[in-house]
């Protein structure tokens, strides 16, 4: 089917505001008499708070309120799993945890007051490794675990393992017994920060009607309102989250952070309270991607058939687990990869430690799981003496197959996607010495959720989309305009976006995340635009006596197909004196059975004398449905690939005995333009997507296969395997040197 607007490359609707400075971010919002808030943070990873003296701080110039854990006793919050203390109560669990909060007339006065707070600590034994935290005798981080709301299952003994998911299929022991070869390896992955430009911030004001007014770059405003309502026992209708631009998200801005503190300070002072985290605070307390350890064991026949596969994953949750939408990190199950076998056992645990808490980041859990799975598949192939790509082609799932974790998908195009990537990369072509090519796969289905949306046609000729979605950089508003323009046969540039607060965007909206935006929000836009069109044609039939079937739309012109008569619809609406509003609530709660596959081929050169790795090129192939906006789609792919490159070779948040050892972007390295090799993208287009336009998500799929593809390419180049990220010259040199000694 051909479309007029869908499938065209169009510029982002929010570009102009961001370039000109018209976009309004939370940091730009300042109300009259706003107070500034700062928090005092713990210098210990694990300690009992024996006493706290705030008397000097309360008397300091400009100070209007000081809060401690005594003011919030018993109050815990989180997205669904509620274990996070607003301020530490009786004990601190990580270095950087909030102990007290100050609101003052100026930021400088708030900072000066923090230095006047005296805290007496009794240091406690701490644990920083998730495997050590599971050992008998390890300090228990949360002794009252069963009291936390949202805990998936009650525990029957004190433990730091608060989540454990296990999937078993077939008889794994029997599968290993039948195997001709068994390969076992352990892989480790580091913490990485989302590295968004805008740090966490918020402004809270309790207005004259005693309603809580909030400004926050949270991408799930309805969820933020709900979390605050439940934690602080405030009726939802008494909380309003106002729309602001979001200065980057990458998964990290879906949970409440300092909003509860600002709300309590605003209640205490009866004035607006604002807090903006410094980037030093982001690094020490900002809920980065989880570090983890994964143990994989795979049994195969001599012909390369996978018979049994087992994975145990242990993710370091840090001191708290509530920064995720649920207690489980579902993506870690991708440690099974997109392969088939009759026997499998996959277990994934989140374990408390005294490190900073882990949270959400683009494709949560998946880069960790795929690094292990795709590195491991190469190891198995090389042990068999098979080409890694051929080994994958032999074992990739096909239509009708079940994944190793029990997933059922339709429209499976894994093999086709891999073949296209291999072809485009010249995978089998000759290459120089110390140059290697590595392949890795990934897959992801779009998430589910709910979205409500309205589209109004007005007597002044304007068309307005009313949405409660907060755009966080994925181009969702642009896609909504394209869909409305397609249905209403108009220029997308004529359509305005009206961003609603949480009062106006009922019912509950799931927000953007989980690659659900195109699936869920686009479905709502299509339904609302179709409803508006139908209502307009009904009005035409009533007023002009033109049968609906004989009317077509062209911009703001109604055309009678037979008589060729024309009528401007804005004039018609002016005549009747009202607007037309199309409405839709699109509910799609379940994960789609349609998934997307990605295949990536990395080509590297390795200097065997120094271990230096140069990424020569990256080729990525994506199984897609209808591409709504090609330029935006390509931007998502390239952005994800570059983040995957950072995860694989550059980025990590160093933590030593609970202390984060970076304080700013001069120390925390992310990829720059000089680090990015030539990127080649292959689109494996199809029509097996979801919704009216058969779309698939793209935001998260590109990031996961990059790191294992690079690791696999290094082994292809110089014969050594790196099993822990990031891959640095020092690590490669050390492994090469050890190999020479053997």
Secondary structure by P-SEA (a helix, b strand, c coil): cccccccccccccaaaaaaaccccccccccccbbbbbbbbbbccccccccccccccccccccccccccccccccccccccccccccccccccccccccccccccccaaaaaaaaaabbbbbbccccccccccccccccccccccccccccccccccccccccbbbbbbcccaaaaaaaccbbbbbbbbbbbbccccccccccccccccccbbbbbcccccaaaaaaaaaaaaccccccbbbbbbbbcccccccccccaaaaaaaaaaaacbbbbbbbcaaaaaacccccccbbbbbbbbbcccccccbbbbbbbbccccccccccccccccccccccccccccbbbbbbbbbccccbbbbccccaaaaaaaaaaaaaaaaaaaacccaaaaaaacccccccccccccccccccaaaaaaaaaaaaccccccccccbbbbbbbcccbbbbcccbbbbbccccbbbbbbcccccccaaaaaaaaaaaaaaccccccbbbbbbccccccccccccccccccaaaaaaaaaaaaaaaaaaaaaaaaacccccccccccccbbbcccccccccaaaaaaaacbbbbbbbbbbbcccccbbbbbbbbbbbccccccccccccbbbbbbbccccccaaaaaaaaaaaaaaaaaaccccccccccccccccccccccccccccccbbbbbbbccccccccccccccccccccaaaaaaaaaaaaacccccccccccaaaaaaaaaaaaac
